[in-house]
Amino acid sequence: MVANINTDMLIPIIPLQLLTIYGIGESDLGEWAAEIAKQHSIEPQDDPRPQRNSFIRSDQYSFIRKGVFSIESTNE
């Protein structure tokens, strides 16, 4: 396994315009995901509430602890 991309809560009932990428600055994977989002006219953003520590409390963190590049994205 080289990477883990966790797509939480992506509900396609409205056009996706803003994508929160938890871990966007933690590896090249976050930069890659942000660039792909921009190519599709989707605005990528880092965690808007970092004080909640969502990055380390999320599903992908167990992969990160094992050295697997991981991000989580959501349209919350």
PDB file of N, H, CA, C and O in Angstrom:
ATOM      1  N   MET A   1       0.857  -1.177   0.000  1.00  0.00           N
ATOM      2  CA  MET A   1       0.000   0.000   0.000  1.00  0.00           C
ATOM      3  C   MET A   1       0.898   1.233   0.000  1.00  0.00           C
ATOM      4  O   MET A   1       1.819   1.339   0.810  1.00  0.00           O
ATOM      5  N   VAL A   2       0.628   2.153  -0.901  1.00  0.00           N
ATOM      6  H   VAL A   2      -0.121   2.067  -1.559  1.00  0.00           H
ATOM      7  CA  VAL A   2       1.435   3.368  -0.978  1.00  0.00           C
ATOM      8  C   VAL A   2       0.698   4.600  -0.472  1.00  0.00           C
ATOM      9  O   VAL A   2       1.329   5.599  -0.126  1.00  0.00           O
ATOM     10  N   ALA A   3      -0.633   4.540  -0.424  1.00  0.00           N
ATOM     11  H   ALA A   3      -1.146   3.729  -0.705  1.00  0.00           H
ATOM     12  CA  ALA A   3      -1.387   5.715   0.026  1.00  0.00           C
ATOM     13  C   ALA A   3      -2.800   5.307   0.425  1.00  0.00           C
ATOM     14  O   ALA A   3      -3.314   4.271   0.004  1.00  0.00           O
ATOM     15  N   ASN A   4      -3.412   6.157   1.254  1.00  0.00           N
ATOM     16  H   ASN A   4      -2.994   6.999   1.596  1.00  0.00           H
ATOM     17  CA  ASN A   4      -4.795   5.968   1.682  1.00  0.00           C
ATOM     18  C   ASN A   4      -5.517   7.292   1.495  1.00  0.00           C
ATOM     19  O   ASN A   4      -5.101   8.313   2.045  1.00  0.00           O
ATOM     20  N   ILE A   5      -6.588   7.280   0.728  1.00  0.00           N
ATOM     21  H   ILE A   5      -6.926   6.452   0.282  1.00  0.00           H
ATOM     22  CA  ILE A   5      -7.415   8.472   0.542  1.00  0.00           C
ATOM     23  C   ILE A   5      -8.798   8.154   1.091  1.00  0.00           C
ATOM     24  O   ILE A   5      -9.531   7.350   0.515  1.00  0.00           O
ATOM     25  N   ASN A   6      -9.148   8.778   2.193  1.00  0.00           N
ATOM     26  H   ASN A   6      -8.553   9.431   2.660  1.00  0.00           H
ATOM     27  CA  ASN A   6     -10.418   8.551   2.867  1.00  0.00           C
ATOM     28  C   ASN A   6     -11.394   9.642   2.429  1.00  0.00           C
ATOM     29  O   ASN A   6     -11.192  10.815   2.744  1.00  0.00           O
ATOM     30  N   THR A   7     -12.436   9.272   1.714  1.00  0.00           N
ATOM     31  H   THR A   7     -12.600   8.319   1.458  1.00  0.00           H
ATOM     32  CA  THR A   7     -13.423  10.254   1.255  1.00  0.00           C
ATOM     33  C   THR A   7     -14.678  10.126   2.100  1.00  0.00           C
ATOM     34  O   THR A   7     -15.586   9.358   1.782  1.00  0.00           O
ATOM     35  N   ASP A   8     -14.709  10.876   3.158  1.00  0.00           N
ATOM     36  H   ASP A   8     -13.971  11.499   3.416  1.00  0.00           H
ATOM     37  CA  ASP A   8     -15.807  10.844   4.114  1.00  0.00           C
ATOM     38  C   ASP A   8     -16.900  11.824   3.726  1.00  0.00           C
ATOM     39  O   ASP A   8     -16.615  12.949   3.315  1.00  0.00           O
ATOM     40  N   MET A   9     -18.140  11.402   3.854  1.00  0.00           N
ATOM     41  H   MET A   9     -18.372  10.489   4.188  1.00  0.00           H
ATOM     42  CA  MET A   9     -19.302  12.272   3.734  1.00  0.00           C
ATOM     43  C   MET A   9     -19.421  12.997   2.401  1.00  0.00           C
ATOM     44  O   MET A   9     -19.948  14.109   2.369  1.00  0.00           O
ATOM     45  N   LEU A  10     -18.964  12.428   1.323  1.00  0.00           N
ATOM     46  H   LEU A  10     -18.536  11.524   1.349  1.00  0.00           H
ATOM     47  CA  LEU A  10     -19.137  13.064   0.019  1.00  0.00           C
ATOM     48  C   LEU A  10     -20.524  12.712  -0.494  1.00  0.00           C
ATOM     49  O   LEU A  10     -20.734  11.634  -1.051  1.00  0.00           O
ATOM     50  N   ILE A  11     -21.459  13.618  -0.307  1.00  0.00           N
ATOM     51  H   ILE A  11     -21.288  14.494   0.145  1.00  0.00           H
ATOM     52  CA  ILE A  11     -22.845  13.399  -0.683  1.00  0.00           C
ATOM     53  C   ILE A  11     -23.134  14.187  -1.966  1.00  0.00           C
ATOM     54  O   ILE A  11     -23.207  15.416  -1.925  1.00  0.00           O
ATOM     55  N   PRO A  12     -23.298  13.510  -3.087  1.00  0.00           N
ATOM     56  CA  PRO A  12     -23.417  14.213  -4.377  1.00  0.00           C
ATOM     57  C   PRO A  12     -24.810  14.767  -4.674  1.00  0.00           C
ATOM     58  O   PRO A  12     -25.333  14.543  -5.766  1.00  0.00           O
ATOM     59  N   ILE A  13     -25.424  15.486  -3.730  1.00  0.00           N
ATOM     60  H   ILE A  13     -24.999  15.668  -2.843  1.00  0.00           H
ATOM     61  CA  ILE A  13     -26.746  16.058  -3.997  1.00  0.00           C
ATOM     62  C   ILE A  13     -26.663  17.509  -4.481  1.00  0.00           C
ATOM     63  O   ILE A  13     -27.639  18.050  -5.000  1.00  0.00           O
ATOM     64  N   ILE A  14     -25.504  18.130  -4.311  1.00  0.00           N
ATOM     65  H   ILE A  14     -24.711  17.691  -3.889  1.00  0.00           H
ATOM     66  CA  ILE A  14     -25.259  19.476  -4.812  1.00  0.00           C
ATOM     67  C   ILE A  14     -23.884  19.486  -5.460  1.00  0.00           C
ATOM     68  O   ILE A  14     -23.043  18.653  -5.123  1.00  0.00           O
ATOM     69  N   PRO A  15     -23.641  20.399  -6.375  1.00  0.00           N
ATOM     70  CA  PRO A  15     -22.306  20.462  -6.984  1.00  0.00           C
ATOM     71  C   PRO A  15     -21.240  20.753  -5.924  1.00  0.00           C
ATOM     72  O   PRO A  15     -21.410  21.639  -5.086  1.00  0.00           O
ATOM     73  N   LEU A  16     -20.168  20.016  -5.971  1.00  0.00           N
ATOM     74  H   LEU A  16     -20.030  19.296  -6.652  1.00  0.00           H
ATOM     75  CA  LEU A  16     -19.065  20.181  -5.024  1.00  0.00           C
ATOM     76  C   LEU A  16     -18.272  21.431  -5.377  1.00  0.00           C
ATOM     77  O   LEU A  16     -17.751  21.550  -6.486  1.00  0.00           O
ATOM     78  N   GLN A  17     -18.181  22.359  -4.435  1.00  0.00           N
ATOM     79  H   GLN A  17     -18.605  22.263  -3.534  1.00  0.00           H
ATOM     80  CA  GLN A  17     -17.456  23.604  -4.666  1.00  0.00           C
ATOM     81  C   GLN A  17     -16.293  23.794  -3.704  1.00  0.00           C
ATOM     82  O   GLN A  17     -15.309  24.452  -4.041  1.00  0.00           O
ATOM     83  N   LEU A  18     -16.398  23.220  -2.502  1.00  0.00           N
ATOM     84  H   LEU A  18     -17.197  22.685  -2.227  1.00  0.00           H
ATOM     85  CA  LEU A  18     -15.383  23.383  -1.462  1.00  0.00           C
ATOM     86  C   LEU A  18     -15.072  22.018  -0.885  1.00  0.00           C
ATOM     87  O   LEU A  18     -15.982  21.289  -0.493  1.00  0.00           O
ATOM     88  N   LEU A  19     -13.793  21.662  -0.827  1.00  0.00           N
ATOM     89  H   LEU A  19     -13.054  22.255  -1.146  1.00  0.00           H
ATOM     90  CA  LEU A  19     -13.379  20.363  -0.328  1.00  0.00           C
ATOM     91  C   LEU A  19     -12.370  20.560   0.795  1.00  0.00           C
ATOM     92  O   LEU A  19     -11.301  21.133   0.584  1.00  0.00           O
ATOM     93  N   THR A  20     -12.710  20.087   1.978  1.00  0.00           N
ATOM     94  H   THR A  20     -13.578  19.622   2.149  1.00  0.00           H
ATOM     95  CA  THR A  20     -11.793  20.131   3.106  1.00  0.00           C
ATOM     96  C   THR A  20     -10.906  18.901   3.032  1.00  0.00           C
ATOM     97  O   THR A  20     -11.397  17.775   2.957  1.00  0.00           O
ATOM     98  N   ILE A  21      -9.595  19.121   3.054  1.00  0.00           N
ATOM     99  H   ILE A  21      -9.196  20.036   3.115  1.00  0.00           H
ATOM    100  CA  ILE A  21      -8.636  18.019   2.970  1.00  0.00           C
ATOM    101  C   ILE A  21      -7.829  18.005   4.259  1.00  0.00           C
ATOM    102  O   ILE A  21      -6.916  18.811   4.438  1.00  0.00           O
ATOM    103  N   TYR A  22      -8.168  17.088   5.150  1.00  0.00           N
ATOM    104  H   TYR A  22      -8.909  16.433   5.005  1.00  0.00           H
ATOM    105  CA  TYR A  22      -7.434  16.955   6.406  1.00  0.00           C
ATOM    106  C   TYR A  22      -6.091  16.310   6.110  1.00  0.00           C
ATOM    107  O   TYR A  22      -6.034  15.230   5.522  1.00  0.00           O
ATOM    108  N   GLY A  23      -5.015  16.964   6.512  1.00  0.00           N
ATOM    109  H   GLY A  23      -5.062  17.842   6.989  1.00  0.00           H
ATOM    110  CA  GLY A  23      -3.673  16.469   6.231  1.00  0.00           C
ATOM    111  C   GLY A  23      -3.102  17.034   4.950  1.00  0.00           C
ATOM    112  O   GLY A  23      -2.123  16.509   4.420  1.00  0.00           O
ATOM    113  N   ILE A  24      -3.699  18.094   4.449  1.00  0.00           N
ATOM    114  H   ILE A  24      -4.494  18.521   4.879  1.00  0.00           H
ATOM    115  CA  ILE A  24      -3.264  18.683   3.181  1.00  0.00           C
ATOM    116  C   ILE A  24      -1.781  19.078   3.190  1.00  0.00           C
ATOM    117  O   ILE A  24      -1.105  18.996   2.165  1.00  0.00           O
ATOM    118  N   GLY A  25      -1.287  19.502   4.347  1.00  0.00           N
ATOM    119  H   GLY A  25      -1.837  19.568   5.180  1.00  0.00           H
ATOM    120  CA  GLY A  25       0.114  19.923   4.428  1.00  0.00           C
ATOM    121  C   GLY A  25       1.043  18.886   5.021  1.00  0.00           C
ATOM    122  O   GLY A  25       2.200  19.189   5.310  1.00  0.00           O
ATOM    123  N   GLU A  26       0.560  17.671   5.206  1.00  0.00           N
ATOM    124  H   GLU A  26      -0.381  17.426   4.971  1.00  0.00           H
ATOM    125  CA  GLU A  26       1.365  16.639   5.859  1.00  0.00           C
ATOM    126  C   GLU A  26       2.236  15.835   4.903  1.00  0.00           C
ATOM    127  O   GLU A  26       3.202  15.204   5.333  1.00  0.00           O
ATOM    128  N   SER A  27       1.909  15.847   3.608  1.00  0.00           N
ATOM    129  H   SER A  27       1.124  16.360   3.259  1.00  0.00           H
ATOM    130  CA  SER A  27       2.704  15.110   2.627  1.00  0.00           C
ATOM    131  C   SER A  27       2.404  15.646   1.232  1.00  0.00           C
ATOM    132  O   SER A  27       1.535  16.499   1.057  1.00  0.00           O
ATOM    133  N   ASP A  28       3.126  15.141   0.253  1.00  0.00           N
ATOM    134  H   ASP A  28       3.832  14.447   0.396  1.00  0.00           H
ATOM    135  CA  ASP A  28       2.857  15.501  -1.141  1.00  0.00           C
ATOM    136  C   ASP A  28       1.473  15.053  -1.581  1.00  0.00           C
ATOM    137  O   ASP A  28       0.906  15.609  -2.522  1.00  0.00           O
ATOM    138  N   LEU A  29       0.933  14.059  -0.911  1.00  0.00           N
ATOM    139  H   LEU A  29       1.393  13.607  -0.147  1.00  0.00           H
ATOM    140  CA  LEU A  29      -0.395  13.559  -1.264  1.00  0.00           C
ATOM    141  C   LEU A  29      -1.458  14.648  -1.107  1.00  0.00           C
ATOM    142  O   LEU A  29      -2.363  14.750  -1.936  1.00  0.00           O
ATOM    143  N   GLY A  30      -1.356  15.457  -0.057  1.00  0.00           N
ATOM    144  H   GLY A  30      -0.621  15.374   0.616  1.00  0.00           H
ATOM    145  CA  GLY A  30      -2.293  16.558   0.143  1.00  0.00           C
ATOM    146  C   GLY A  30      -2.186  17.600  -0.951  1.00  0.00           C
ATOM    147  O   GLY A  30      -3.197  18.107  -1.437  1.00  0.00           O
ATOM    148  N   GLU A  31      -0.960  17.918  -1.340  1.00  0.00           N
ATOM    149  H   GLU A  31      -0.138  17.506  -0.946  1.00  0.00           H
ATOM    150  CA  GLU A  31      -0.741  18.885  -2.428  1.00  0.00           C
ATOM    151  C   GLU A  31      -1.306  18.340  -3.731  1.00  0.00           C
ATOM    152  O   GLU A  31      -1.916  19.078  -4.505  1.00  0.00           O
ATOM    153  N   TRP A  32      -1.105  17.054  -3.973  1.00  0.00           N
ATOM    154  H   TRP A  32      -0.609  16.455  -3.344  1.00  0.00           H
ATOM    155  CA  TRP A  32      -1.621  16.416  -5.185  1.00  0.00           C
ATOM    156  C   TRP A  32      -3.148  16.477  -5.205  1.00  0.00           C
ATOM    157  O   TRP A  32      -3.743  16.811  -6.230  1.00  0.00           O
ATOM    158  N   ALA A  33      -3.784  16.154  -4.072  1.00  0.00           N
ATOM    159  H   ALA A  33      -3.300  15.883  -3.240  1.00  0.00           H
ATOM    160  CA  ALA A  33      -5.244  16.178  -3.996  1.00  0.00           C
ATOM    161  C   ALA A  33      -5.779  17.591  -4.215  1.00  0.00           C
ATOM    162  O   ALA A  33      -6.792  17.776  -4.890  1.00  0.00           O
ATOM    163  N   ALA A  34      -5.103  18.584  -3.650  1.00  0.00           N
ATOM    164  H   ALA A  34      -4.280  18.434  -3.102  1.00  0.00           H
ATOM    165  CA  ALA A  34      -5.516  19.978  -3.823  1.00  0.00           C
ATOM    166  C   ALA A  34      -5.420  20.394  -5.293  1.00  0.00           C
ATOM    167  O   ALA A  34      -6.301  21.084  -5.807  1.00  0.00           O
ATOM    168  N   GLU A  35      -4.370  19.979  -5.952  1.00  0.00           N
ATOM    169  H   GLU A  35      -3.654  19.419  -5.535  1.00  0.00           H
ATOM    170  CA  GLU A  35      -4.195  20.330  -7.372  1.00  0.00           C
ATOM    171  C   GLU A  35      -5.282  19.685  -8.233  1.00  0.00           C
ATOM    172  O   GLU A  35      -5.812  20.322  -9.143  1.00  0.00           O
ATOM    173  N   ILE A  36      -5.610  18.436  -7.952  1.00  0.00           N
ATOM    174  H   ILE A  36      -5.179  17.918  -7.213  1.00  0.00           H
ATOM    175  CA  ILE A  36      -6.666  17.753  -8.702  1.00  0.00           C
ATOM    176  C   ILE A  36      -8.006  18.456  -8.464  1.00  0.00           C
ATOM    177  O   ILE A  36      -8.781  18.645  -9.402  1.00  0.00           O
ATOM    178  N   ALA A  37      -8.280  18.840  -7.227  1.00  0.00           N
ATOM    179  H   ALA A  37      -7.651  18.686  -6.465  1.00  0.00           H
ATOM    180  CA  ALA A  37      -9.530  19.547  -6.918  1.00  0.00           C
ATOM    181  C   ALA A  37      -9.616  20.841  -7.723  1.00  0.00           C
ATOM    182  O   ALA A  37     -10.654  21.142  -8.312  1.00  0.00           O
ATOM    183  N   LYS A  38      -8.523  21.605  -7.748  1.00  0.00           N
ATOM    184  H   LYS A  38      -7.679  21.361  -7.269  1.00  0.00           H
ATOM    185  CA  LYS A  38      -8.505  22.875  -8.491  1.00  0.00           C
ATOM    186  C   LYS A  38      -8.765  22.661  -9.978  1.00  0.00           C
ATOM    187  O   LYS A  38      -9.436  23.472 -10.617  1.00  0.00           O
ATOM    188  N   GLN A  39      -8.238  21.579 -10.526  1.00  0.00           N
ATOM    189  H   GLN A  39      -7.693  20.920 -10.007  1.00  0.00           H
ATOM    190  CA  GLN A  39      -8.447  21.285 -11.946  1.00  0.00           C
ATOM    191  C   GLN A  39      -9.921  21.045 -12.260  1.00  0.00           C
ATOM    192  O   GLN A  39     -10.342  21.152 -13.412  1.00  0.00           O
ATOM    193  N   HIS A  40     -10.699  20.721 -11.235  1.00  0.00           N
ATOM    194  H   HIS A  40     -10.358  20.634 -10.300  1.00  0.00           H
ATOM    195  CA  HIS A  40     -12.132  20.478 -11.406  1.00  0.00           C
ATOM    196  C   HIS A  40     -12.976  21.620 -10.834  1.00  0.00           C
ATOM    197  O   HIS A  40     -14.159  21.452 -10.540  1.00  0.00           O
ATOM    198  N   SER A  41     -12.339  22.783 -10.683  1.00  0.00           N
ATOM    199  H   SER A  41     -11.378  22.920 -10.922  1.00  0.00           H
ATOM    200  CA  SER A  41     -13.011  23.992 -10.169  1.00  0.00           C
ATOM    201  C   SER A  41     -13.578  23.800  -8.760  1.00  0.00           C
ATOM    202  O   SER A  41     -14.625  24.350  -8.419  1.00  0.00           O
ATOM    203  N   ILE A  42     -12.878  23.020  -7.961  1.00  0.00           N
ATOM    204  H   ILE A  42     -12.027  22.573  -8.238  1.00  0.00           H
ATOM    205  CA  ILE A  42     -13.246  22.801  -6.566  1.00  0.00           C
ATOM    206  C   ILE A  42     -12.182  23.456  -5.698  1.00  0.00           C
ATOM    207  O   ILE A  42     -10.989  23.221  -5.889  1.00  0.00           O
ATOM    208  N   GLU A  43     -12.603  24.265  -4.760  1.00  0.00           N
ATOM    209  H   GLU A  43     -13.573  24.456  -4.605  1.00  0.00           H
ATOM    210  CA  GLU A  43     -11.670  24.968  -3.884  1.00  0.00           C
ATOM    211  C   GLU A  43     -11.226  24.048  -2.747  1.00  0.00           C
ATOM    212  O   GLU A  43     -12.053  23.648  -1.928  1.00  0.00           O
ATOM    213  N   PRO A  44      -9.929  23.703  -2.680  1.00  0.00           N
ATOM    214  CA  PRO A  44      -9.452  22.886  -1.560  1.00  0.00           C
ATOM    215  C   PRO A  44      -9.134  23.777  -0.357  1.00  0.00           C
ATOM    216  O   PRO A  44      -8.687  24.913  -0.511  1.00  0.00           O
ATOM    217  N   GLN A  45      -9.373  23.240   0.838  1.00  0.00           N
ATOM    218  H   GLN A  45      -9.737  22.317   0.963  1.00  0.00           H
ATOM    219  CA  GLN A  45      -8.999  23.982   2.040  1.00  0.00           C
ATOM    220  C   GLN A  45      -8.460  23.015   3.086  1.00  0.00           C
ATOM    221  O   GLN A  45      -8.810  21.834   3.111  1.00  0.00           O
ATOM    222  N   ASP A  46      -7.610  23.542   3.935  1.00  0.00           N
ATOM    223  H   ASP A  46      -7.326  24.501   3.915  1.00  0.00           H
ATOM    224  CA  ASP A  46      -7.100  22.791   5.072  1.00  0.00           C
ATOM    225  C   ASP A  46      -8.190  22.753   6.140  1.00  0.00           C
ATOM    226  O   ASP A  46      -9.255  23.345   5.967  1.00  0.00           O
ATOM    227  N   ASP A  47      -7.932  22.079   7.206  1.00  0.00           N
ATOM    228  H   ASP A  47      -7.067  21.597   7.346  1.00  0.00           H
ATOM    229  CA  ASP A  47      -8.879  21.965   8.315  1.00  0.00           C
ATOM    230  C   ASP A  47      -9.300  23.356   8.799  1.00  0.00           C
ATOM    231  O   ASP A  47      -8.454  24.109   9.283  1.00  0.00           O
ATOM    232  N   PRO A  48     -10.579  23.718   8.682  1.00  0.00           N
ATOM    233  CA  PRO A  48     -11.015  25.053   9.106  1.00  0.00           C
ATOM    234  C   PRO A  48     -11.080  25.201  10.633  1.00  0.00           C
ATOM    235  O   PRO A  48     -11.183  26.316  11.144  1.00  0.00           O
ATOM    236  N   ARG A  49     -11.020  24.084  11.352  1.00  0.00           N
ATOM    237  H   ARG A  49     -10.937  23.179  10.936  1.00  0.00           H
ATOM    238  CA  ARG A  49     -11.062  24.119  12.827  1.00  0.00           C
ATOM    239  C   ARG A  49      -9.963  23.212  13.392  1.00  0.00           C
ATOM    240  O   ARG A  49     -10.269  22.176  13.982  1.00  0.00           O
ATOM    241  N   PRO A  50      -8.694  23.584  13.220  1.00  0.00           N
ATOM    242  CA  PRO A  50      -7.602  22.703  13.656  1.00  0.00           C
ATOM    243  C   PRO A  50      -7.587  22.432  15.161  1.00  0.00           C
ATOM    244  O   PRO A  50      -7.006  21.440  15.601  1.00  0.00           O
ATOM    245  N   GLN A  51      -8.208  23.284  15.942  1.00  0.00           N
ATOM    246  H   GLN A  51      -8.680  24.090  15.586  1.00  0.00           H
ATOM    247  CA  GLN A  51      -8.249  23.074  17.394  1.00  0.00           C
ATOM    248  C   GLN A  51      -9.026  21.805  17.763  1.00  0.00           C
ATOM    249  O   GLN A  51      -8.888  21.300  18.877  1.00  0.00           O
ATOM    250  N   ARG A  52      -9.835  21.290  16.844  1.00  0.00           N
ATOM    251  H   ARG A  52      -9.947  21.700  15.939  1.00  0.00           H
ATOM    252  CA  ARG A  52     -10.593  20.056  17.090  1.00  0.00           C
ATOM    253  C   ARG A  52      -9.744  18.800  16.887  1.00  0.00           C
ATOM    254  O   ARG A  52     -10.180  17.701  17.232  1.00  0.00           O
ATOM    255  N   ASN A  53      -8.542  18.947  16.335  1.00  0.00           N
ATOM    256  H   ASN A  53      -8.188  19.839  16.055  1.00  0.00           H
ATOM    257  CA  ASN A  53      -7.633  17.816  16.092  1.00  0.00           C
ATOM    258  C   ASN A  53      -8.270  16.716  15.239  1.00  0.00           C
ATOM    259  O   ASN A  53      -8.030  15.532  15.474  1.00  0.00           O
ATOM    260  N   SER A  54      -9.066  17.096  14.267  1.00  0.00           N
ATOM    261  H   SER A  54      -9.261  18.058  14.076  1.00  0.00           H
ATOM    262  CA  SER A  54      -9.749  16.119  13.417  1.00  0.00           C
ATOM    263  C   SER A  54      -8.775  15.219  12.664  1.00  0.00           C
ATOM    264  O   SER A  54      -9.067  14.047  12.427  1.00  0.00           O
ATOM    265  N   PHE A  55      -7.636  15.757  12.294  1.00  0.00           N
ATOM    266  H   PHE A  55      -7.399  16.709  12.487  1.00  0.00           H
ATOM    267  CA  PHE A  55      -6.659  14.987  11.517  1.00  0.00           C
ATOM    268  C   PHE A  55      -6.203  13.748  12.286  1.00  0.00           C
ATOM    269  O   PHE A  55      -6.117  12.666  11.705  1.00  0.00           O
ATOM    270  N   ILE A  56      -5.916  13.884  13.554  1.00  0.00           N
ATOM    271  H   ILE A  56      -5.987  14.763  14.026  1.00  0.00           H
ATOM    272  CA  ILE A  56      -5.423  12.729  14.322  1.00  0.00           C
ATOM    273  C   ILE A  56      -6.560  11.886  14.903  1.00  0.00           C
ATOM    274  O   ILE A  56      -6.312  10.792  15.409  1.00  0.00           O
ATOM    275  N   ARG A  57      -7.790  12.369  14.841  1.00  0.00           N
ATOM    276  H   ARG A  57      -7.992  13.258  14.430  1.00  0.00           H
ATOM    277  CA  ARG A  57      -8.930  11.604  15.348  1.00  0.00           C
ATOM    278  C   ARG A  57      -9.686  10.903  14.232  1.00  0.00           C
ATOM    279  O   ARG A  57     -10.717  10.280  14.487  1.00  0.00           O
ATOM    280  N   SER A  58      -9.203  10.991  13.014  1.00  0.00           N
ATOM    281  H   SER A  58      -8.366  11.497  12.807  1.00  0.00           H
ATOM    282  CA  SER A  58      -9.934  10.466  11.878  1.00  0.00           C
ATOM    283  C   SER A  58      -9.460   9.060  11.491  1.00  0.00           C
ATOM    284  O   SER A  58      -8.440   8.573  11.978  1.00  0.00           O
ATOM    285  N   ASP A  59     -10.226   8.429  10.606  1.00  0.00           N
ATOM    286  H   ASP A  59     -11.055   8.825  10.211  1.00  0.00           H
ATOM    287  CA  ASP A  59      -9.956   7.048  10.197  1.00  0.00           C
ATOM    288  C   ASP A  59      -8.566   6.840   9.610  1.00  0.00           C
ATOM    289  O   ASP A  59      -7.954   5.794   9.826  1.00  0.00           O
ATOM    290  N   GLN A  60      -8.072   7.805   8.884  1.00  0.00           N
ATOM    291  H   GLN A  60      -8.569   8.655   8.709  1.00  0.00           H
ATOM    292  CA  GLN A  60      -6.810   7.609   8.177  1.00  0.00           C
ATOM    293  C   GLN A  60      -5.596   7.654   9.089  1.00  0.00           C
ATOM    294  O   GLN A  60      -4.504   7.277   8.663  1.00  0.00           O
ATOM    295  N   TYR A  61      -5.748   8.100  10.323  1.00  0.00           N
ATOM    296  H   TYR A  61      -6.635   8.406  10.669  1.00  0.00           H
ATOM    297  CA  TYR A  61      -4.588   8.291  11.186  1.00  0.00           C
ATOM    298  C   TYR A  61      -3.873   6.975  11.511  1.00  0.00           C
ATOM    299  O   TYR A  61      -2.656   6.980  11.697  1.00  0.00           O
ATOM    300  N   SER A  62      -4.582   5.866  11.585  1.00  0.00           N
ATOM    301  H   SER A  62      -5.571   5.862  11.434  1.00  0.00           H
ATOM    302  CA  SER A  62      -3.917   4.582  11.841  1.00  0.00           C
ATOM    303  C   SER A  62      -2.979   4.227  10.690  1.00  0.00           C
ATOM    304  O   SER A  62      -1.940   3.605  10.914  1.00  0.00           O
ATOM    305  N   PHE A  63      -3.327   4.611   9.468  1.00  0.00           N
ATOM    306  H   PHE A  63      -4.170   5.117   9.286  1.00  0.00           H
ATOM    307  CA  PHE A  63      -2.429   4.398   8.329  1.00  0.00           C
ATOM    308  C   PHE A  63      -1.190   5.277   8.452  1.00  0.00           C
ATOM    309  O   PHE A  63      -0.075   4.825   8.194  1.00  0.00           O
ATOM    310  N   ILE A  64      -1.386   6.524   8.844  1.00  0.00           N
ATOM    311  H   ILE A  64      -2.292   6.891   9.054  1.00  0.00           H
ATOM    312  CA  ILE A  64      -0.273   7.459   8.995  1.00  0.00           C
ATOM    313  C   ILE A  64       0.723   6.946  10.029  1.00  0.00           C
ATOM    314  O   ILE A  64       1.933   7.043   9.828  1.00  0.00           O
ATOM    315  N   ARG A  65       0.225   6.409  11.115  1.00  0.00           N
ATOM    316  H   ARG A  65      -0.758   6.330  11.278  1.00  0.00           H
ATOM    317  CA  ARG A  65       1.099   5.893  12.167  1.00  0.00           C
ATOM    318  C   ARG A  65       1.948   4.729  11.668  1.00  0.00           C
ATOM    319  O   ARG A  65       3.000   4.444  12.242  1.00  0.00           O
ATOM    320  N   LYS A  66       1.509   4.055  10.611  1.00  0.00           N
ATOM    321  H   LYS A  66       0.656   4.287  10.145  1.00  0.00           H
ATOM    322  CA  LYS A  66       2.271   2.950  10.010  1.00  0.00           C
ATOM    323  C   LYS A  66       3.121   3.415   8.829  1.00  0.00           C
ATOM    324  O   LYS A  66       3.748   2.594   8.159  1.00  0.00           O
ATOM    325  N   GLY A  67       3.146   4.728   8.566  1.00  0.00           N
ATOM    326  H   GLY A  67       2.636   5.394   9.110  1.00  0.00           H
ATOM    327  CA  GLY A  67       3.986   5.261   7.496  1.00  0.00           C
ATOM    328  C   GLY A  67       3.335   5.318   6.131  1.00  0.00           C
ATOM    329  O   GLY A  67       4.024   5.535   5.134  1.00  0.00           O
ATOM    330  N   VAL A  68       2.018   5.127   6.057  1.00  0.00           N
ATOM    331  H   VAL A  68       1.458   4.951   6.866  1.00  0.00           H
ATOM    332  CA  VAL A  68       1.306   5.204   4.776  1.00  0.00           C
ATOM    333  C   VAL A  68       0.790   6.628   4.597  1.00  0.00           C
ATOM    334  O   VAL A  68       0.067   7.132   5.456  1.00  0.00           O
ATOM    335  N   PHE A  69       1.148   7.281   3.499  1.00  0.00           N
ATOM    336  H   PHE A  69       1.735   6.872   2.801  1.00  0.00           H
ATOM    337  CA  PHE A  69       0.652   8.624   3.225  1.00  0.00           C
ATOM    338  C   PHE A  69      -0.869   8.586   3.169  1.00  0.00           C
ATOM    339  O   PHE A  69      -1.445   7.770   2.449  1.00  0.00           O
ATOM    340  N   SER A  70      -1.519   9.461   3.922  1.00  0.00           N
ATOM    341  H   SER A  70      -1.051  10.124   4.507  1.00  0.00           H
ATOM    342  CA  SER A  70      -2.979   9.415   4.015  1.00  0.00           C
ATOM    343  C   SER A  70      -3.563  10.810   4.146  1.00  0.00           C
ATOM    344  O   SER A  70      -2.968  11.696   4.760  1.00  0.00           O
ATOM    345  N   ILE A  71      -4.734  10.988   3.560  1.00  0.00           N
ATOM    346  H   ILE A  71      -5.217  10.269   3.061  1.00  0.00           H
ATOM    347  CA  ILE A  71      -5.513  12.205   3.718  1.00  0.00           C
ATOM    348  C   ILE A  71      -6.966  11.825   3.844  1.00  0.00           C
ATOM    349  O   ILE A  71      -7.371  10.726   3.466  1.00  0.00           O
ATOM    350  N   GLU A  72      -7.740  12.734   4.373  1.00  0.00           N
ATOM    351  H   GLU A  72      -7.411  13.627   4.679  1.00  0.00           H
ATOM    352  CA  GLU A  72      -9.190  12.559   4.419  1.00  0.00           C
ATOM    353  C   GLU A  72      -9.809  13.791   3.788  1.00  0.00           C
ATOM    354  O   GLU A  72      -9.368  14.913   4.042  1.00  0.00           O
ATOM    355  N   SER A  73     -10.812  13.591   2.979  1.00  0.00           N
ATOM    356  H   SER A  73     -11.170  12.681   2.772  1.00  0.00           H
ATOM    357  CA  SER A  73     -11.514  14.732   2.384  1.00  0.00           C
ATOM    358  C   SER A  73     -12.990  14.648   2.706  1.00  0.00           C
ATOM    359  O   SER A  73     -13.564  13.565   2.819  1.00  0.00           O
ATOM    360  N   THR A  74     -13.588  15.812   2.851  1.00  0.00           N
ATOM    361  H   THR A  74     -13.121  16.692   2.760  1.00  0.00           H
ATOM    362  CA  THR A  74     -15.005  15.884   3.166  1.00  0.00           C
ATOM    363  C   THR A  74     -15.584  17.159   2.604  1.00  0.00           C
ATOM    364  O   THR A  74     -14.861  18.131   2.383  1.00  0.00           O
ATOM    365  N   ASN A  75     -16.864  17.163   2.372  1.00  0.00           N
ATOM    366  H   ASN A  75     -17.451  16.374   2.551  1.00  0.00           H
ATOM    367  CA  ASN A  75     -17.529  18.369   1.887  1.00  0.00           C
ATOM    368  C   ASN A  75     -18.458  18.923   2.962  1.00  0.00           C
ATOM    369  O   ASN A  75     -19.488  19.518   2.645  1.00  0.00           O
ATOM    370  N   GLU A  76     -18.108  18.734   4.215  1.00  0.00           N
ATOM    371  H   GLU A  76     -17.272  18.250   4.473  1.00  0.00           H
ATOM    372  CA  GLU A  76     -18.966  19.179   5.321  1.00  0.00           C
ATOM    373  C   GLU A  76     -19.203  20.664   5.329  1.00  0.00           C
ATOM    374  O   GLU A  76     -19.905  21.173   6.203  1.00  0.00           O
TER     375      GLU A  76
END
